[in-house]
Amino acid sequence: MESQSVSRRESTFKFLAAIFIITVFFYVYFQLWNQITKQRIKNNQEILKQQNIELEKYKQTTWYNKLYLIRELENSSQSMPWSEHIPKIISILEDLKSINSWSESIILSDFKVNLNEISLKWKVSNLRLLYYNSPSGSFKSLIDRFEDLDFIENMEIKTYDKTWERYFEFVLNAKIKSNEK
């Protein structure tokens, strides 16, 4: 029986020794793996820190700020084909200038355009220039010319002011249609 008990002790000891060796092996393996992982994290944090420093230097440059502002503006603004709209307005103004008999009777003194509104400050020698269309079609009124523009709506003239120079001064305001693309 003693030999059986010794053999049992030996096998239990061998089993416990094997478990201990395996446990020590896994402990050492996980400690090494943990150290390697910590080193990788530290290296990546250093790389990230350097990249953040470079990014901050990059952001400080003037051209980056301009590029960033342009991108922000593109993302936040409506698409408006001003390359088409402004020539139409200028065409009206040029057309009015080309009519010699009216050229000194119509004066544009201020012109403002933004994405929501267009505003034109005018002086006319006679209010008929705003509303009168000649029967021959040689002259179209200012109001009709601007009403024909497809990108504006809600056109209005709130008041007329008589100036000391024999002119009527007024501001023509119109909303820009937001559905234009």
Secondary structure, DSSP 8 states (H G I E B T S, - for coil): -HHHHHHHHHHHHHHHHHHHHHHHHHHHHHHHHHHHHHHHHHHHHHHHHHHHHHHHHHHHSHHHHHHHHHHHHHHHS----HHHHHHHHHHHHHHHHH-GGGTTTEEEEEEEE-SSEEEEEEEES-THHHH---TTSS---HHHHHHT-TTEEEEEEEEEEE-TTS-EEEEEEEEE-TT--
